[in-house]
Amino acid sequence: MRLALKITLAIVLLTAAGLVLAYLYLPVNRVAITSELVMIGDLNNDNRWDLRDAETLSNVLADPFRSDRRTMLKIDVNRNDLIDEEDVSFLEHLYQFSDPYLAQRISGSLFYMPNTTAATCAPSPTHLPNSRTFSCKITTCR
């Protein structure tokens, strides 16, 4: 009986010590996740490249000033801060095949690698959280 009492007491003390250590050494301040991984060229946010994205692209090109900054960042594939012919031809080719690996095989080296079709986007820290200003960087997904 005494052995069971000693074992129970040891378990209680070790548990209490573990809880105290966890309380003292685990971080108190939590950081909210403020970025997300977005697909470059997925303009309607359905997680695929298709003809609906091509339709949205043509609408944006017809009136680019009505689009938000995030959509424009998704169109700027080569990240030169311009929506130019290279971006449009890349996206049209991607929308035609809906698969970056197939599009690359068919077009050869003129097509970007499929692992560069994602970007990490986060609201700019100098703007309010509800701001439409985003900053993105290319993320290599392997």
N, CA, C and O atoms as a DFTB+ gen file, in Angstrom:
568 C
 N C O
     1  1       0.819      -1.194       0.000
     2  2       0.000       0.000       0.000
     3  2       0.858       1.251       0.000
     4  3       0.548       2.223      -0.689
     5  1       1.926       1.228       0.765
     6  2       2.795       2.396       0.825
     7  2       3.480       2.637      -0.512
     8  3       3.717       3.783      -0.895
     9  1       3.804       1.544      -1.235
    10  2       4.462       1.679      -2.528
    11  2       3.524       2.366      -3.528
    12  3       3.958       3.229      -4.291
    13  1       2.261       1.990      -3.527
    14  2       1.278       2.616      -4.417
    15  2       1.118       4.091      -4.081
    16  3       0.978       4.919      -4.980
    17  1       1.136       4.426      -2.799
    18  2       1.027       5.818      -2.376
    19  2       2.240       6.621      -2.824
    20  3       2.103       7.757      -3.278
    21  1       3.418       6.037      -2.698
    22  2       4.640       6.721      -3.132
    23  2       4.643       6.941      -4.640
    24  3       5.048       8.006      -5.106
    25  1       4.197       5.952      -5.406
    26  2       4.150       6.084      -6.868
    27  2       3.141       7.159      -7.275
    28  3       3.416       7.973      -8.156
    29  1       1.984       7.158      -6.635
    30  2       0.971       8.173      -6.921
    31  2       1.475       9.565      -6.586
    32  3       1.267      10.503      -7.355
    33  1       2.135       9.708      -5.446
    34  2       2.687      10.992      -5.039
    35  2       3.768      11.454      -6.016
    36  3       3.830      12.639      -6.345
    37  1       4.609      10.551      -6.478
    38  2       5.657      10.891      -7.447
    39  2       5.047      11.352      -8.766
    40  3       5.524      12.315      -9.365
    41  1       3.997      10.672      -9.222
    42  2       3.327      11.054     -10.468
    43  2       2.698      12.441     -10.338
    44  3       2.798      13.261     -11.250
    45  1       2.050      12.700      -9.196
    46  2       1.431      14.010      -8.968
    47  2       2.491      15.104      -8.944
    48  3       2.303      16.154      -9.559
    49  1       3.603      14.879      -8.245
    50  2       4.663      15.884      -8.172
    51  2       5.313      16.131      -9.534
    52  3       5.584      17.278      -9.886
    53  1       5.562      15.082     -10.293
    54  2       6.155      15.242     -11.633
    55  2       5.204      15.968     -12.573
    56  3       5.633      16.790     -13.382
    57  1       3.923      15.668     -12.468
    58  2       2.931      16.360     -13.287
    59  2       2.869      17.838     -12.919
    60  3       2.824      18.694     -13.803
    61  1       2.866      18.137     -11.651
    62  2       2.843      19.531     -11.206
    63  2       4.094      20.261     -11.663
    64  3       4.008      21.401     -12.120
    65  1       5.254      19.627     -11.547
    66  2       6.497      20.256     -11.993
    67  2       6.466      20.498     -13.494
    68  3       6.923      21.540     -13.963
    69  1       5.931      19.547     -14.250
    70  2       5.819      19.712     -15.699
    71  2       4.901      20.860     -16.066
    72  3       5.201      21.628     -16.980
    73  1       3.793      20.986     -15.369
    74  2       2.873      22.092     -15.630
    75  2       3.494      23.440     -15.291
    76  3       3.302      24.410     -16.025
    77  1       4.235      23.515     -14.189
    78  2       4.898      24.766     -13.816
    79  2       5.943      25.138     -14.865
    80  3       6.027      26.297     -15.270
    81  1       6.733      24.172     -15.305
    82  2       7.737      24.450     -16.341
    83  2       7.084      24.886     -17.648
    84  3       7.567      25.808     -18.305
    85  1       6.002      24.238     -18.022
    86  2       5.293      24.620     -19.238
    87  2       4.752      26.041     -19.121
    88  3       4.820      26.819     -20.072
    89  1       4.218      26.370     -17.959
    90  2       3.690      27.712     -17.746
    91  2       4.791      28.769     -17.817
    92  3       4.577      29.848     -18.370
    93  1       5.937      28.476     -17.276
    94  2       7.022      29.453     -17.236
    95  2       7.774      29.591     -18.555
    96  3       8.241      30.683     -18.882
    97  1       7.900      28.508     -19.318
    98  2       8.781      28.549     -20.476
    99  2       8.087      28.562     -21.827
   100  3       8.732      28.862     -22.832
   101  1       6.820      28.253     -21.892
   102  2       6.127      28.358     -23.177
   103  2       5.816      29.821     -23.457
   104  3       5.527      30.582     -22.533
   105  1       5.874      30.221     -24.726
   106  2       5.627      31.635     -25.035
   107  2       4.192      32.040     -24.714
   108  3       3.239      31.291     -24.930
   109  1       4.084      33.250     -24.193
   110  2       2.779      33.775     -23.822
   111  2       2.130      34.476     -25.001
   112  3       0.935      34.320     -25.250
   113  1       2.928      35.251     -25.727
   114  2       2.405      36.008     -26.855
   115  2       2.352      35.118     -28.097
   116  3       3.363      34.551     -28.512
   117  1       1.197      35.007     -28.663
   118  2       1.029      34.228     -29.879
   119  2       1.032      35.186     -31.068
   120  3       0.521      36.302     -30.980
   121  1       1.600      34.745     -32.157
   122  2       1.656      35.560     -33.367
   123  2       0.589      35.045     -34.322
   124  3       0.547      33.858     -34.645
   125  1      -0.255      35.938     -34.761
   126  2      -1.304      35.547     -35.698
   127  2      -0.697      35.334     -37.085
   128  3       0.221      36.046     -37.490
   129  1      -1.213      34.364     -37.789
   130  2      -0.756      34.122     -39.152
   131  2      -1.382      35.173     -40.052
   132  3      -2.604      35.294     -40.135
   133  1      -0.530      35.928     -40.722
   134  2      -1.035      37.019     -41.550
   135  2      -0.714      36.836     -43.021
   136  3      -0.882      37.766     -43.809
   137  1      -0.258      35.663     -43.400
   138  2       0.027      35.437     -44.811
   139  2      -0.652      34.163     -45.270
   140  3      -1.056      33.327     -44.462
   141  1      -0.769      34.030     -46.566
   142  2      -1.365      32.839     -47.126
   143  2      -0.679      32.519     -48.432
   144  3      -0.125      33.404     -49.085
   145  1      -0.713      31.282     -48.806
   146  2      -0.133      30.842     -50.057
   147  2      -1.204      30.941     -51.131
   148  3      -2.270      30.338     -51.006
   149  1      -0.928      31.695     -52.177
   150  2      -1.896      31.869     -53.259
   151  2      -1.320      31.316     -54.549
   152  3      -0.105      31.286     -54.744
   153  1      -2.199      30.888     -55.411
   154  2      -1.788      30.389     -56.717
   155  2      -1.693      31.564     -57.681
   156  3      -2.664      32.293     -57.883
   157  1      -0.521      31.742     -58.270
   158  2      -0.351      32.781     -59.282
   159  2      -1.236      32.432     -60.467
   160  3      -1.171      31.313     -60.976
   161  1      -2.049      33.358     -60.907
   162  2      -2.908      33.140     -62.060
   163  2      -4.284      32.598     -61.733
   164  3      -5.152      32.590     -62.606
   165  1      -4.518      32.146     -60.520
   166  2      -5.846      31.677     -60.135
   167  2      -6.672      32.891     -59.736
   168  3      -6.715      33.274     -58.567
   169  1      -7.319      33.484     -60.714
   170  2      -7.968      34.783     -60.497
   171  2      -9.340      34.676     -59.854
   172  3      -9.829      35.654     -59.289
   173  1      -9.973      33.506     -59.929
   174  2     -11.292      33.376     -59.303
   175  2     -11.248      32.539     -58.026
   176  3     -12.295      32.171     -57.493
   177  1     -10.047      32.236     -57.531
   178  2      -9.832      31.580     -56.234
   179  2     -10.526      30.226     -56.096
   180  3     -11.053      29.905     -55.031
   181  1     -10.527      29.430     -57.172
   182  2     -11.096      28.087     -57.082
   183  2     -10.014      27.004     -57.042
   184  3     -10.309      25.818     -57.188
   185  1      -8.767      27.420     -56.842
   186  2      -7.616      26.523     -56.722
   187  2      -7.365      25.674     -57.965
   188  3      -6.900      24.539     -57.865
   189  1      -7.671      26.224     -59.121
   190  2      -7.332      25.577     -60.390
   191  2      -7.226      26.649     -61.471
   192  3      -7.776      27.744     -61.352
   193  1      -6.513      26.299     -62.511
   194  2      -6.373      27.199     -63.659
   195  2      -7.290      26.680     -64.753
   196  3      -7.137      25.549     -65.215
   197  1      -8.239      27.505     -65.166
   198  2      -9.185      27.058     -66.180
   199  2      -9.660      28.241     -67.009
   200  3      -9.151      29.354     -66.878
   201  1     -10.643      27.984     -67.863
   202  2     -11.131      29.021     -68.773
   203  2     -11.857      30.141     -68.046
   204  3     -11.957      31.250     -68.571
   205  1     -12.366      29.875     -66.849
   206  2     -12.985      30.960     -66.071
   207  2     -11.934      31.986     -65.631
   208  3     -12.211      33.183     -65.553
   209  1     -10.717      31.488     -65.344
   210  2      -9.623      32.418     -65.046
   211  2      -9.259      33.230     -66.284
   212  3      -8.948      34.417     -66.181
   213  1      -9.298      32.591     -67.459
   214  2      -9.005      33.301     -68.712
   215  2     -10.042      34.392     -68.956
   216  3      -9.707      35.480     -69.425
   217  1     -11.288      34.101     -68.641
   218  2     -12.340      35.108     -68.789
   219  2     -12.115      36.278     -67.828
   220  3     -12.266      37.441     -68.203
   221  1     -11.756      35.957     -66.603
   222  2     -11.456      37.013     -65.625
   223  2     -10.253      37.829     -66.069
   224  3     -10.240      39.050     -65.913
   225  1      -9.238      37.162     -66.623
   226  2      -8.055      37.871     -67.122
   227  2      -8.432      38.849     -68.227
   228  3      -7.953      39.983     -68.243
   229  1      -9.286      38.418     -69.151
   230  2      -9.676      39.332     -70.228
   231  2     -10.478      40.511     -69.688
   232  3     -10.361      41.624     -70.202
   233  1     -11.296      40.280     -68.653
   234  2     -12.038      41.389     -68.030
   235  2     -11.088      42.370     -67.345
   236  3     -11.278      43.584     -67.425
   237  1     -10.068      41.842     -66.673
   238  2      -9.098      42.708     -65.997
   239  2      -8.304      43.508     -67.017
   240  3      -8.055      44.696     -66.815
   241  1      -7.907      42.871     -68.104
   242  2      -7.136      43.583     -69.126
   243  2      -7.974      44.634     -69.835
   244  3      -7.445      45.648     -70.288
   245  1      -9.276      44.399     -69.933
   246  2     -10.159      45.392     -70.559
   247  2     -10.284      46.644     -69.696
   248  3     -10.377      47.754     -70.218
   249  1     -10.285      46.467     -68.380
   250  2     -10.393      47.612     -67.462
   251  2      -9.540      47.347     -66.223
   252  3     -10.073      46.962     -65.183
   253  1      -8.233      47.547     -66.319
   254  2      -7.346      47.180     -65.209
   255  2      -7.516      48.019     -63.946
   256  3      -7.114      47.585     -62.867
   257  1      -8.092      49.186     -64.054
   258  2      -8.205      50.057     -62.883
   259  2      -9.366      49.677     -61.977
   260  3      -9.496      50.224     -60.882
   261  1     -10.198      48.764     -62.409
   262  2     -11.298      48.297     -61.558
   263  2     -10.889      47.095     -60.716
   264  3     -11.651      46.663     -59.851
   265  1      -9.698      46.549     -60.953
   266  2      -9.238      45.358     -60.230
   267  2      -8.483      45.755     -58.974
   268  3      -7.879      46.825     -58.900
   269  1      -8.531      44.872     -57.994
   270  2      -7.802      45.137     -56.763
   271  2      -6.331      44.748     -56.919
   272  3      -5.945      44.086     -57.883
   273  1      -5.545      45.162     -55.976
   274  2      -4.093      44.948     -56.023
   275  2      -3.740      43.458     -55.980
   276  3      -2.792      43.026     -56.636
   277  1      -4.477      42.695     -55.232
   278  2      -4.185      41.266     -55.108
   279  2      -4.350      40.544     -56.447
   280  3      -3.531      39.696     -56.802
   281  1      -5.400      40.877     -57.182
   282  2      -5.600      40.285     -58.503
   283  2      -4.466      40.666     -59.436
   284  3      -3.982      39.838     -60.206
   285  1      -4.045      41.917     -59.366
   286  2      -2.946      42.355     -60.225
   287  2      -1.649      41.624     -59.864
   288  3      -0.851      41.316     -60.749
   289  1      -1.434      41.347     -58.589
   290  2      -0.243      40.594     -58.188
   291  2      -0.309      39.153     -58.692
   292  3       0.722      38.564     -59.017
   293  1      -1.498      38.590     -58.759
   294  2      -1.639      37.234     -59.279
   295  2      -1.401      37.173     -60.784
   296  3      -1.031      36.123     -61.311
   297  1      -1.609      38.277     -61.469
   298  2      -1.395      38.309     -62.918
   299  2       0.071      38.556     -63.249
   300  3       0.558      38.072     -64.271
   301  1       0.777      39.295     -62.413
   302  2       2.176      39.633     -62.681
   303  2       3.070      38.430     -62.393
   304  3       3.665      38.336     -61.320
   305  1       3.159      37.531     -63.337
   306  2       3.870      36.267     -63.150
   307  2       5.363      36.477     -63.001
   308  3       5.989      35.859     -62.140
   309  1       5.944      37.335     -63.819
   310  2       7.404      37.508     -63.800
   311  2       7.873      38.525     -62.767
   312  3       9.067      38.810     -62.684
   313  1       6.968      39.067     -61.992
   314  2       7.281      39.965     -60.876
   315  2       8.138      41.167     -61.278
   316  3       9.098      41.516     -60.591
   317  1       7.774      41.796     -62.403
   318  2       8.474      43.014     -62.795
   319  2       7.610      44.250     -62.553
   320  3       7.918      45.331     -63.055
   321  1       6.539      44.095     -61.793
   322  2       5.599      45.165     -61.442
   323  2       4.879      45.753     -62.647
   324  3       4.393      46.883     -62.597
   325  1       4.811      44.987     -63.726
   326  2       4.068      45.373     -64.919
   327  2       3.214      44.196     -65.368
   328  3       3.620      43.040     -65.255
   329  1       2.035      44.502     -65.873
   330  2       1.239      43.471     -66.531
   331  2       1.561      43.602     -68.016
   332  3       1.010      44.458     -68.708
   333  1       2.447      42.757     -68.490
   334  2       2.916      42.873     -69.865
   335  2       2.568      41.629     -70.670
   336  3       1.913      40.712     -70.176
   337  1       3.021      41.617     -71.924
   338  2       2.695      40.520     -72.830
   339  2       3.224      39.175     -72.331
   340  3       2.600      38.139     -72.559
   341  1       4.357      39.189     -71.659
   342  2       4.916      37.941     -71.139
   343  2       3.979      37.320     -70.098
   344  3       3.749      36.111     -70.113
   345  1       3.443      38.141     -69.203
   346  2       2.503      37.637     -68.198
   347  2       1.250      37.074     -68.859
   348  3       0.791      35.984     -68.516
   349  1       0.705      37.823     -69.801
   350  2      -0.541      37.417     -70.444
   351  2      -0.344      36.134     -71.246
   352  3      -1.184      35.237     -71.178
   353  1       0.743      36.028     -72.002
   354  2       0.957      34.819     -72.798
   355  2       1.194      33.603     -71.904
   356  3       0.734      32.504     -72.213
   357  1       1.912      33.800     -70.795
   358  2       2.124      32.705     -69.841
   359  2       0.792      32.213     -69.296
   360  3       0.521      31.012     -69.294
   361  1      -0.035      33.138     -68.838
   362  2      -1.307      32.749     -68.227
   363  2      -2.254      32.137     -69.250
   364  3      -2.942      31.164     -68.939
   365  1      -2.308      32.682     -70.462
   366  2      -3.175      32.098     -71.481
   367  2      -2.757      30.674     -71.808
   368  3      -3.606      29.803     -71.996
   369  1      -1.454      30.435     -71.876
   370  2      -0.960      29.093     -72.133
   371  2      -1.299      28.163     -70.963
   372  3      -1.685      27.014     -71.178
   373  1      -1.159      28.646     -69.751
   374  2      -1.496      27.855     -68.567
   375  2      -2.984      27.538     -68.533
   376  3      -3.367      26.408     -68.229
   377  1      -3.826      28.515     -68.839
   378  2      -5.269      28.297     -68.816
   379  2      -5.695      27.301     -69.898
   380  3      -6.680      26.583     -69.727
   381  1      -4.969      27.259     -70.993
   382  2      -5.300      26.344     -72.072
   383  2      -5.132      24.887     -71.635
   384  3      -5.924      24.033     -72.034
   385  1      -4.121      24.592     -70.829
   386  2      -3.839      23.217     -70.432
   387  2      -4.281      22.889     -69.004
   388  3      -4.465      21.715     -68.681
   389  1      -4.453      23.877     -68.159
   390  2      -4.878      23.718     -66.758
   391  2      -3.902      22.923     -65.904
   392  3      -4.188      22.640     -64.740
   393  1      -2.766      22.562     -66.461
   394  2      -1.768      21.785     -65.731
   395  2      -0.397      22.362     -66.067
   396  3       0.027      22.289     -67.220
   397  1       0.309      22.935     -65.086
   398  2       1.589      23.572     -65.404
   399  2       2.645      22.594     -65.917
   400  3       3.498      22.974     -66.719
   401  1       2.596      21.346     -65.465
   402  2       3.576      20.364     -65.934
   403  2       3.346      20.019     -67.399
   404  3       4.298      19.917     -68.173
   405  1       2.089      19.841     -67.776
   406  2       1.759      19.570     -69.167
   407  2       2.081      20.780     -70.035
   408  3       2.626      20.629     -71.128
   409  1       1.752      21.970     -69.562
   410  2       2.041      23.183     -70.326
   411  2       3.536      23.352     -70.536
   412  3       3.964      23.797     -71.601
   413  1       4.330      23.005     -69.544
   414  2       5.776      23.120     -69.684
   415  2       6.314      22.086     -70.668
   416  3       7.187      22.398     -71.477
   417  1       5.802      20.860     -70.608
   418  2       6.261      19.826     -71.542
   419  2       5.972      20.206     -72.982
   420  3       6.794      19.979     -73.869
   421  1       4.804      20.783     -73.211
   422  2       4.409      21.121     -74.579
   423  2       5.185      22.325     -75.095
   424  3       5.600      22.343     -76.254
   425  1       5.383      23.332     -74.245
   426  2       6.046      24.550     -74.716
   427  2       7.554      24.502     -74.575
   428  3       8.243      25.328     -75.173
   429  1       8.089      23.576     -73.814
   430  2       9.535      23.495     -73.650
   431  2      10.043      24.484     -72.637
   432  3       9.382      24.747     -71.632
   433  1      11.210      25.032     -72.888
   434  2      11.874      25.882     -71.907
   435  2      11.300      27.288     -71.839
   436  3      11.705      28.067     -70.976
   437  1      10.367      27.640     -72.722
   438  2       9.800      28.987     -72.704
   439  2       8.805      29.180     -71.577
   440  3       8.414      30.308     -71.278
   441  1       8.394      28.096     -70.951
   442  2       7.390      28.147     -69.905
   443  2       8.077      28.102     -68.546
   444  3       9.068      27.392     -68.375
   445  1       7.557      28.857     -67.580
   446  2       8.122      28.847     -66.239
   447  2       7.988      27.465     -65.617
   448  3       7.103      26.687     -65.973
   449  1       8.873      27.182     -64.694
   450  2       8.779      25.914     -63.974
   451  2       7.485      25.890     -63.158
   452  3       7.095      26.916     -62.599
   453  1       6.817      24.745     -63.082
   454  2       5.566      24.674     -62.321
   455  2       5.725      24.987     -60.840
   456  3       4.752      25.389     -60.203
   457  1       6.915      24.817     -60.267
   458  2       7.076      25.082     -58.838
   459  2       7.183      26.563     -58.520
   460  3       7.371      26.918     -57.356
   461  1       7.071      27.441     -59.509
   462  2       7.085      28.876     -59.237
   463  2       5.704      29.487     -59.427
   464  3       5.591      30.698     -59.617
   465  1       4.665      28.684     -59.381
   466  2       3.319      29.203     -59.578
   467  2       2.587      29.396     -58.256
   468  3       1.367      29.248     -58.182
   469  1       3.343      29.726     -57.222
   470  2       2.736      30.039     -55.934
   471  2       3.466      31.228     -55.341
   472  3       4.645      31.445     -55.617
   473  1       2.770      31.985     -54.537
   474  2       3.374      33.129     -53.871
   475  2       2.810      33.234     -52.473
   476  3       1.664      32.864     -52.218
   477  1       3.624      33.740     -51.577
   478  2       3.162      34.013     -50.229
   479  2       2.771      35.476     -50.175
   480  3       3.603      36.354     -50.402
   481  1       1.525      35.739     -49.879
   482  2       1.027      37.110     -49.845
   483  2       0.616      37.480     -48.432
   484  3      -0.027      36.705     -47.724
   485  1       1.000      38.669     -48.047
   486  2       0.642      39.161     -46.723
   487  2       0.264      40.626     -46.835
   488  3       0.819      41.349     -47.662
   489  1      -0.672      41.071     -46.014
   490  2      -0.965      42.496     -45.995
   491  2       0.271      43.283     -45.591
   492  3       1.049      42.846     -44.744
   493  1       0.440      44.426     -46.194
   494  2       1.587      45.261     -45.876
   495  2       1.501      45.717     -44.426
   496  3       0.436      46.155     -43.992
   497  1       2.595      45.628     -43.658
   498  2       2.518      45.972     -42.234
   499  2       2.276      47.451     -41.979
   500  3       1.914      47.827     -40.865
   501  1       2.467      48.293     -42.978
   502  2       2.269      49.718     -42.764
   503  2       0.834      50.149     -43.019
   504  3       0.498      51.322     -42.860
   505  1      -0.014      49.204     -43.413
   506  2      -1.392      49.534     -43.699
   507  2      -2.312      48.837     -42.702
   508  3      -1.900      47.928     -41.983
   509  1      -3.529      49.269     -42.677
   510  2      -4.516      48.676     -41.788
   511  2      -4.812      47.243     -42.205
   512  3      -4.626      46.909     -43.375
   513  1      -5.265      46.381     -41.296
   514  2      -5.544      44.987     -41.638
   515  2      -6.585      44.818     -42.741
   516  3      -6.535      43.836     -43.482
   517  1      -7.517      45.744     -42.864
   518  2      -8.547      45.634     -43.890
   519  2      -8.122      46.266     -45.205
   520  3      -8.933      46.395     -46.122
   521  1      -6.873      46.657     -45.304
   522  2      -6.377      47.290     -46.509
   523  2      -6.331      46.295     -47.657
   524  3      -6.206      45.090     -47.435
   525  1      -6.432      46.796     -48.887
   526  2      -6.340      45.940     -50.058
   527  2      -4.916      45.920     -50.596
   528  3      -4.689      45.424     -51.700
   529  1      -3.967      46.435     -49.859
   530  2      -2.577      46.446     -50.288
   531  2      -1.897      45.171     -49.824
   532  3      -1.923      44.841     -48.639
   533  1      -1.292      44.460     -50.753
   534  2      -0.625      43.210     -50.442
   535  2       0.801      43.261     -50.960
   536  3       1.094      43.940     -51.944
   537  1       1.672      42.545     -50.295
   538  2       3.017      42.350     -50.808
   539  2       3.227      40.859     -50.944
   540  3       2.869      40.094     -50.049
   541  1       3.805      40.441     -52.057
   542  2       3.972      39.015     -52.320
   543  2       5.399      38.713     -52.682
   544  3       6.119      39.566     -53.201
   545  1       5.805      37.489     -52.405
   546  2       7.091      37.006     -52.867
   547  2       6.914      35.598     -53.402
   548  3       6.094      34.827     -52.903
   549  1       7.686      35.276     -54.412
   550  2       7.594      33.951     -55.006
   551  2       8.086      32.918     -54.022
   552  3       9.127      33.105     -53.393
   553  1       7.369      31.853     -53.883
   554  2       7.745      30.753     -53.005
   555  2       7.926      29.509     -53.870
   556  3       7.044      29.148     -54.648
   557  1       9.054      28.872     -53.729
   558  2       9.290      27.638     -54.466
   559  2       8.686      26.489     -53.685
   560  3       9.059      26.245     -52.537
   561  1       7.768      25.795     -54.296
   562  2       7.093      24.669     -53.647
   563  2       7.727      23.386     -54.175
   564  3       7.639      23.103     -55.370
   565  1       8.345      22.629     -53.327
   566  2       8.970      21.370     -53.750
   567  2       8.406      20.223     -52.955
   568  3       8.803      19.076     -53.160
